[in-house]
Amino acid sequence: MKERKLTYRQYIGAKGEESAVKLLEDNGFSILKRNYSVHNVGEIDIIAEKGGDIHIVEVRTRLNRGSYPDSAESVKGAKRLKVMRTAGYYLAENNLYDRNVVFEVCMVTHDNRGNIERTELVPF
């Protein structure tokens, strides 16, 4: 089987997601699921748990140029709705309706070489 090469964008995205997982785990979160997807509904990058709460995390990786809006600001209406709908499927599948659900964006900033400069969790 031929190995598929990642584009630079895919590579940076995967590296950003790894950085987000590390931040969460370092802060006491348990990772429940990564890249949870529901056909024709949406995808959630990371689903984690801490203190009984379920955290739905959208990871946004951006180049540190200063001219772009904050990566958290890039999660707008349509994307938010997709994430919320997809979260509903996960909660139903896992019978987690009684849990508090927290929606967050993990902002990951990198330099021109792809080195992670900052990883930060902010409310959705």
Phi, psi and omega per residue, in radians:
M1 nan 2.327 -3.101
K2 -1.354 2.309 3.122
E3 -1.345 2.329 -3.113
R4 -1.537 2.280 3.106
K5 -1.484 2.469 3.086
L6 -1.453 2.516 2.982
T7 -1.276 2.901 3.111
Y8 -1.023 -0.740 -3.136
R9 -1.081 -0.761 3.104
Q10 -1.133 -0.704 3.125
Y11 -1.067 -0.842 3.139
I12 -1.112 -0.709 3.115
G13 -1.092 -0.766 3.127
A14 -1.147 -0.697 3.118
K15 -1.137 -0.695 3.092
G16 -1.113 -0.706 3.126
E17 -1.156 -0.675 3.085
E18 -1.090 -0.700 3.114
S19 -1.122 -0.677 3.120
A20 -1.136 -0.765 3.119
V21 -1.064 -0.758 3.133
K22 -1.072 -0.789 3.113
L23 -1.018 -0.815 -3.128
L24 -1.094 -0.866 -3.126
E25 -1.096 -0.691 3.111
D26 -1.112 -0.375 -3.128
N27 -1.846 0.368 2.995
G28 1.526 0.166 3.098
F29 -1.453 2.568 2.973
S30 -1.800 2.264 3.124
I31 -1.437 2.098 3.138
L32 -1.594 -0.670 -3.060
K33 -2.796 2.513 3.033
R34 -2.110 2.503 3.100
N35 0.913 0.861 3.084
Y36 -1.298 2.214 -3.038
S37 -2.295 2.464 3.027
V38 -2.157 2.116 -3.096
H39 -0.931 2.300 3.132
N40 1.098 0.259 3.091
V41 -2.112 -1.076 -3.137
G42 2.901 -3.003 -3.129
E43 -2.390 2.579 3.040
I44 -2.054 2.255 -3.103
D45 -1.168 -0.881 -3.098
I46 -2.468 2.364 2.995
I47 -2.072 2.153 -3.061
A48 -2.282 2.959 3.119
E49 -2.372 2.439 3.045
K50 -2.687 2.272 3.103
G51 1.005 0.536 -3.138
G52 1.484 -0.203 3.109
D53 -1.523 2.551 3.048
I54 -1.706 2.212 -3.128
H55 -1.921 2.145 3.097
I56 -1.778 2.028 -2.981
V57 -2.072 2.122 3.006
E58 -1.689 2.182 -3.126
V59 -1.702 2.260 3.087
R60 -2.193 2.089 -3.124
T61 -1.918 2.258 -3.094
R62 -2.373 2.633 3.028
L63 -1.310 2.389 -3.126
N64 -1.409 1.590 3.115
R65 -2.043 -0.303 3.132
G66 1.472 -0.352 -3.086
S67 -1.607 -0.288 -3.141
Y68 -1.492 2.669 3.035
P69 -1.138 2.745 3.076
D70 -0.900 2.479 -3.093
S71 -1.084 -0.511 3.088
A72 -1.146 -0.577 3.131
E73 -1.217 -0.289 -3.131
S74 -1.392 -0.134 3.082
V75 -1.600 1.640 -3.035
K76 -1.772 -3.041 -3.024
G77 -0.748 -1.020 -3.067
A78 -1.109 -0.735 3.128
K79 -1.155 -0.719 3.115
R80 -1.049 -0.765 3.134
L81 -1.099 -0.737 3.108
K82 -1.065 -0.775 -3.140
V83 -1.104 -0.756 -3.126
M84 -1.144 -0.738 3.104
R85 -1.112 -0.755 3.136
T86 -1.118 -0.686 3.088
A87 -1.041 -0.673 3.105
G88 -1.015 -0.714 3.097
Y89 -1.120 -0.770 -3.135
Y90 -1.095 -0.780 -3.137
L91 -1.087 -0.709 3.128
A92 -1.164 -0.807 -3.131
E93 -1.045 -0.559 -3.052
N94 -1.897 0.203 3.102
N95 0.864 0.931 -3.088
L96 -1.978 0.463 -3.101
Y97 -1.106 -0.411 -3.103
D98 -1.476 0.026 -3.072
R99 -1.679 2.598 3.021
N100 -1.288 2.343 -3.122
V101 -1.996 2.259 -3.137
V102 -2.036 2.204 3.102
F103 -1.754 2.250 -3.094
E104 -2.443 2.784 3.016
V105 -2.015 2.291 3.027
C106 -1.745 1.932 -3.131
M107 -1.551 2.152 3.117
V108 -2.094 2.198 -3.132
T109 -1.993 2.372 3.137
H110 -2.259 2.851 3.097
D111 -1.629 -3.070 -3.095
N112 -1.068 -0.414 -3.135
R113 -1.612 -0.025 3.132
G114 1.582 0.100 3.108
N115 -1.325 2.282 -3.140
I116 -1.227 2.210 3.133
E117 -1.763 -0.608 -3.065
R118 -2.699 2.453 3.052
T119 -2.340 2.176 -3.030
E120 -2.499 2.410 3.120
L121 -1.732 2.214 3.141
V122 -2.321 2.704 3.111
P123 -1.051 2.612 -3.125
F124 -1.185 nan nan
